[in-house]
Amino acid sequence: MVPFPAGASMARALVERNIRAYRSRWITLVSGLFEPVFYLFSLGVGLGALIGQVDAGGGRMIEYAAYVAPALMAAAAMNGAIFDATFNVFFKLKYTKLYESVLATPLGPRDVAVGEIAWALLRGSLYSTTFLLVVAVSGMARSWWAVLAIPTATLIGFAFASAGMALTTFMRSWQDFEYVNISILPMFLFSATFFPLSTYPEALQWVVQATPLYHGASLVRSLMLGDVGVGLVVHVLYLVMMGLVGITFAARRVERLLLT
């Protein structure tokens, strides 16, 4: 389970509020299920028929679709978390003034931060579970370790949602979200998502390995292929630290913005 600061139980009320709000906008919620599946079958299966097999590391050759599927699951967790923790939070913070109303209840600013991040994790977990079922039915998951890809995707969402919400507290207008897109798109394309790390020049390999999506994609890929080892701890620690630093900073920033 993803660790949250003390007092997180109060944030459940905000999560419940978001669930009720999406009852009338369920199509928006469900639509996020299809994007990673479309990528999987168009690129993984369609383009994969032309590419054939790729090196998954250590000389192990696998079908291209089986290589891409775990990375797309990690990317889906990233995109879902970023969307909720940036665009939605910014709209509530700057325009609807929702959080000012929330503070009239027993909830505090830190509960707001934890509640919004928890909601992003629930939404991301829904997408990840559905995507994993599609991957399993399609025969792209090679090991029973793949069941751990769901909590792993939740961890990825935790890391990105926490960092995303922290950055959102500094944004002044919608134009600032261009920086979010500039950051997310290169990670989606070049974090060993569609091509093995060995295909990049050695100098760029260090840059790729520094990105959080690389650690998320590598972790999910290892679980789906059954390549489980001590080395996976590095990926887990990277994402946990990113999430903890992000949520701590986001909570402090939200408290400062709402109480001053």
N, C-alpha and C positions, 0 to 999 in steps of 0.2 A: 504494500500500500504506500502511496506517495505521502511523505511526511508533511504535515502542515503545522503552523505555529499553534500554541495553546489558545484555547477559546474558539477553535474552528467550528464548534458545534453551533454557535450563534449564526454562522454564515449560511447554515442550511436554509434559513428562511429566505435568503436572497436566491439561492438555487431553486427553491420551490417557486418563487416568484417568476423566475425565468422559464421554468417548465410550464407554468400556467399561461405565460405570455405567448409561448410557441404553440399552444393548442390551436390558436386561430391562424397560425402561420406554419403549419406542419409541412407544407410543400417546400418552403424554404429550407427547413431542417432536413427533409428527406433528399432533396436535390443534391446535397453534398455527398450522398452515397455513390452517385454514379460516376463522378469525374475520375477517381482513381481506377474504376473498373474499365472505363472507356480507354484510358491510357494503357491499361494492361493488355487489352485485346487488340488495340490498334498498333501499339509499338511492340509489346512483348510477344504477342502471337503473330501479328501481321508482318512486322519488320523482322521478327525473330526467324521467320521462315526463310528469309534471305541471308541472315547472318549465320544461322546454325548454332554452334556451340561456342562458349567463351570460357576463359580461364577464371574460375572462382577463387583462385589462390592455391598455391602449393601444387600447381599443375593439374588440379582437378577440373575437368571439363564438364560443363552442364549446359542445358538448353538455355537460350537467351531469355525466354519467358521466365524460367525459374530464377534467373539472375536478377531480372528487373523487378519481379513481383515484390520481394521484401523491401526494396528501396522505395517503391511506390506506396507501400503501406506506411513507411516512415514519413514520407513526404506528405501523405494525406493527414497524418497526425500533426505534422508541423503546420500545414496550411489551415486546418480547422482551428487549431489553438491560436494561431496568429490572428485569424479573422475575428474571433470572439474577443480576444484580449486587446485588440487595437481599435478596429473600426467601431465595434459595438460599444466598447467602453468609452471611446472618445465622444460618441454621439450622446450617450447617457450623461457624461460628465459636463460637456460644453453646451448642449442644446436642450435636452429634456429636463436637465437638472434633477434627474432621478435620485441621485445620491444625497442631495440635500433633504429630500423627503425621507429617505432611509434613515438619516441621522435623527429624525424625530421619533424613531423607534428605539428599542434597546440596543440596536446594532451600532457599532462604532466604525470608524474609517478602516481599521484593520480587517474587520469582518467583511467590509465591502471588497477589499482586495482578495481575500481568501475565497469569498463566495463566487466572485466572477471567475477566478482561476479554476475553482472546482467545477463550475458549470462548463467551462471550456473543456475540461477533462472528460466530463460525462458525454459531451457531444462528440469528442474525438474517439472515445471508447466505442460509441455506437458505430461510427464509421469503420473503425479498425476491425471490430468483430464481424461486421458484414463483409468487409473485404477479405478477411481471412477465410470465411466460409466459401467465398467464390474461389479463392486460391486452392483451398483443400479439395473442393469438388472438381476443379480443373486438373488436379494431380500435380500441382506445382510445389506443394509442400512435401519435402522429402523425409521429414522426421517428426516424431511426436513432440519433440521440443518446441515445435511451432506453436503449441498452445500458449507458451510463455510470450509469444509475440504480442498478445493483447495487453498484458501489464507493461510490456516494454513500450508499446505505442503510447500507453498512458503516461509513462515516464517521459517520453519524447514530448508529448503534449504539455506536461508539467513544466519542462525546461523552457519551451518556446513561449508558452502562455505567460509565465512569470516574467521572462525577459521582455516580452512584447508589452505587457501592461506597464512595466516600469518605464519603458521608452515612451509609451503613450502619454504619460503624465507630463512630458516635456513638450508635447506637440501643441502648436498654436493654431493651426488651420488644417484643412483637408489637403493642402498642397504638401504638407510635411509627410504625408503617407507615400509620396513618391520615393522617399528614402527606404521605406519598408519594402516596396516592390523591387527596388534596386538591390536590396540585400537578399531577398527571398529567391528571386528568379535565378541568379547565378548559382546559389546553393542547390536549387532543385535540379539544375542542368549538369553541374560539374562536381557534385559530392560523391563521385563513383556511383551515381544513380543509374546511368545508362551504359557506362563503360568501366571496365576494371581499372583500378588505380595504376596498374603497370603501364597503361597506355599513355599516361601523362608524362611529360618531361620530369626528370628527377627533382628539379627545383620547384615545380608546381605541385608535386606530390606532398611536400611538406605543407603547402598552403591548403590543399584539399583536406589533409588529415587534421588540420586545425579547426575545420568547420563543424558545428554541432550536428548538422544533418549527416555528415559522414559517419560520425560515431553512432547515430541512431540507425542509419541504414546498415552499417556493418553488424550491429548487434542483432537486428531483426534477421538479416541474411544468414548469420551464423546459426541462429535458432532454427530457421526453416530448413537449413541444409544439414542440421545435426552436428555442426562443427563447434561443439561446446568445449571451452577450455578456460584456464585461469585468465587468459588474455582479455576475456570479455569484461572482466572487472574494471579495466581502464575505461571502457566505454560507459559503463554504469556510473562510475564515479564522476566522470566528466558531466554527464547529464544531471546527476543529482546535485552537484555543486552549482551548476548553471541555474537550476530551478530554485535552490535554496537562496542563493544570492539575489536572484531576480525577485522572488516573492518578498524577501525582507526589504529590499529597496523599494518595491512597489508599494508595500504597506506604509512605509514611512512617507513616501511622496504623496500618497492619497490622503494620509492624515494631515500633512502640511497644507495641501490644497483645500481641503474641506473645512479645516478649522481655523484658517486665517483669512 
